[in-house]
């Protein structure tokens, strides 16, 4: 998206450099990165990065009003409603497709929001590795003029609060089997917080414990990374129930996973937001269904999203479930990243901490040549996958 930098990068690129980069990334993480990592970072014009930050903040402000905060309570299923909500999420991410308007100008269009942690630790490592291996040390990747030390200080504050790292856990389902395990390893290295499977947490009365180095350690704070959809799908059994009123702080209260999500999109009024309506509120089907996608409100890694919607698909959603589906106007990603063959499309995630104040801190990118982002739509493609933004 910055033509001279793109041209120079592509001219100097070799498959050997890419293999060296991948090996360096695995070494920096401390394990093999399981998801596909793109051959290239994304070069983002300063004007576009500024707009991404501005739009993100404007959208988050709309979801911080008393009216929306009241309304969003109904997004939380009763069987997963966790006591002791906080006033706002600690972690926020806003995903934008990069499109072109009718004048050919780059424009961000909202894809999704989440009040849930992203790859805060891993993303710093992939940025450092791109910079080092491809000679990009003079460019920026952190937001708000943060140094790497500043960034890790904010990350530590968001996850630890005032607690000792030993008494804070990163809670996940089978963490070593997750594709995001690389992020868990980097989190432990940066701030000393260990990933613990939810099934290994012990509960006695209102207190929680885990084992570390042969000792039982009390848990005072949880950095929650459990995706509820996966919890349900795998029928996880554990001593610790989400609804338990336990003596623990949340680094990312679980209710925000539901309250800031696809559920939020119909409530937003903004030039970057596509038309969206809950299926149970749809009075009649649009004539041009090919211009819409059907999304389940809560799905893991894009599963269940229907990009070729028919009337039969809409009719097939049971009445009791229609409030859990969103019919949303399609967004046309622009093929803006020149590659050695067909150009790639890009989605940019803006990443925030919200402790003392809302602060944009980092971003990540995903590149695609398929109908959607994700592995299933990019099989046998190159110059796609996980990436970073430099500006």
PyMOL commands that set and color helices and strands:
alter all, ss='L'
color gray80, all
select helices_A, chain A and resi 3-12+15-29+46-62+66-75+78-80+120-133+148-160+165-167+175-177+181-191+198-200+228-233+256-259+262-267+279-281+289-291+311-315+319-324+375-377
alter helices_A, ss='H'
color red, helices_A
select strands_A, chain A and resi 42-43+91-100+106-114+168-172+194-197+202-204+207-212+215-219+221-224+249-251+276-278+292-296+325-329+345-354+358-368+385-387+389-390
alter strands_A, ss='S'
color yellow, strands_A
deselect
rebuild
show_as cartoon
